[in-house]
Amino acid sequence: MTYIWTFLKHSVWRMFFFFLLSVPLFWGTGFSEAAEPEEIAKLELTGDWSVRVTYGGRTQEFAVEPAKLTSVTDERVNVLPVFDPAGPPWRKARPMEGVRAQECAVRYAYLPGSLRVTSIPEGDADPVIFEEGTDYRVDVEWGNVGRLDGGRITQDTPVSLAYQFGKMRIDAIVRCADGTFSLIQGESHVANPPRPEIPAGTQLLATVWISGRIDRLTEKELFPVSEVREYQPMFLAKDAIPQTYGKLVRGETVRILAWGDSVTACGYLPGEDRWQCQFVARLQKLFPNAKIELIHEGWGGRNTRSYRNAKPGSPKNYAEHVLAVKPDLVVMEFVNDSWMKPENVEADYSQILADFRERGMEWIICSPHYVRADWMGLSNEKGVDEDPRPYVQGLRAFAQKHGIALADASFYYGQLYRQGIPYSTLMTNNINHPNRFGMSLFADALMKLFEE
């Protein structure tokens, strides 16, 4: 042993010795072997619609199919509403059907200048071509069109719309078993393009997001896949909601109240797709002997103050429809509380906590999902691990201070770009209403609380 140590003290021999030990690790290792998990594919734009991919010692270039315009030639509208310049940006009039998302329209999908509005004549008469600014007005950002008072289009004038718009698409770049790369083109959709199915035996390296009616790709559309961070709750259910947890373990009846805004009311999805239904379905499997009763309490477009300020006797009065229910557990989601600063969270939620504890009700708070990037002060949807909203920081501080179970759905949304998923493509209304998969992230965060 002394001889070996003396030998290894000389740097040249030491390097040679460790090289000999490492040689077997490289012998017989072909390129088809999986690369180290921390390696991230390098993506470089080589043209408006071409991308070079480097990974595992191999480089390959792909031509991406450009964004295409879809043409609508005859969209009949029986009643064109009056254009309301003071209305919400996404619904100042009637969204063109091609750019319509759930309850509103997709921003920048409509091609400005492409709209033609005509009458629908009877018989062989020629259609009347209406004039923009005189007969109708169009919001070019959101693809809304409405008639103008004093114009030739009245409430009884059916019209025909012709226009063009762009759709989104997500393409996937995968590494095949033989080490080559392949580009899989996704399915186009105006608001919610799905990430393509990844074939068995391949490895997803990156996605390319054709984010609508764009002239060329930019770095914002390139999503190299990277390792997803592990979520660790501050408190587990057995510690933060011991009474409810005990009932579940013992197989007793547990009443759960899901309290929130439109994301909880969720009239736009089938009932089983709602976050609370997905959560309770999983919870029931984890505790098959328990009898879980789920109560829904959601109010679209409102927040916790709306409930607390609602007059007695109203359909959404806080005391009557939340406190008086006396569930074992309240699971709360309010993206509409995102206006709050940390001090608001501490003040408002401390009062709610006192109300719940007085009645023996336990509480889980869900942090909100991500919404439109511009609403969150984000310039793109990459590198968004940390939620920039003060409300979320306030929630985490409040939960830590008071020992409240926090299901951090925000954390899960911040990891989507690492999986090659632009989070906004999960919003059915292109703003803030998650689809089924987006809802499942709430259930993921909630079930994490019940892991041992």
Secondary structure by P-SEA (a helix, b strand, c coil): caaaaaaaccaaaaaaaaaaaaccccccccccccccccbbbbbbbccccbbbbbcccbbbbbbcccbbbbbbcbbbbcccccccccccccccccccccccccccccccccccccbbbbccccccbbbbbbbcccccccccccbbbbbbccccccccccbbbbbcccbbbbbbbbbccccbbbbbbbbbbccccccccccccccccbbbbccccccccccccbbbbcbbbbbbbccccccccaaaaaaaaaccbbbbbbccccccccccccccccaaaaaaaaaaaaccccbbbbbbbbbccccaaaaaacccccccccccccccccccbbbbbbcccccccaaaaaaaaaaaaaaaaaacccbbbbcccccccccccccccccccccccaaaaaaaaaaaacccccccaaaaaaaccccccccccccccccccccaaaaaaaaaaaaaaacc
